[in-house]
């Protein structure tokens, strides 16, 4: 046999409301932190990963091209710096 206790019912309702409020506050704090982090990252002018990978690939191709040009060029003696 169950009995209804108004005090316990009220405590359960308040606890339930407090948990909902805490969850909402947590979501709000998370959104505010995310917004601040996005602003901070935008100020740093960072490069996206795909852009970095493209530049790395281009650099590797240019290094290969320079190596091929150096191999194809006739060997020249090193120049001496001009003295005054």
C-alpha positions, -999 to 999 in steps of 0.1 A, spaced: 0 0 0 14 34 -11 8 66 7 10 100 -9 32 124 10 29 160 -3 63 170 10 81 142 -8 61 150 -40 71 186 -38 107 177 -32 107 154 -62 92 181 -84 118 207 -72 146 182 -77 134 174 -112 131 212 -120 166 218 -106 181 190 -128 164 205 -159 178 239 -150 213 225 -144 212 207 -178 200 239 -195 227 259 -178 253 233 -189 242 235 -225 242 273 -224 278 273 -209 289 249 -236 275 271 -263 291 302 -249 325 285 -246 322 272 -282 313 307 -294 343 322 -276 366 295 -288 354 301 -324 361 338 -321 396 332 -306 405 308 -334 392 332 -360 415 359 -345 445 336 -348 440 333 -386 447 296 -386 449 275 -417 426 246 -424 440 211 -426 431 206 -463 449 239 -472 480 228 -453 481 194 -470 478 211 -504 507 235 -497 528 205 -484 521 186 -517 530 216 -537 562 221 -517 572 184 -523 566 188 -560 587 220 -561 616 203 -542 615 174 -567 616 199 -596 646 218 -580 664 185 -575 658 175 -611 670 209 -624 701 208 -602 709 173 -616 704 184 -652 724 217 -648 761 214 -657 784 216 -627 798 251 -623 825 261 -599 813 280 -569 816 318 -573 837 337 -549 821 367 -533 831 400 -548 856 418 -526 857 456 -523 
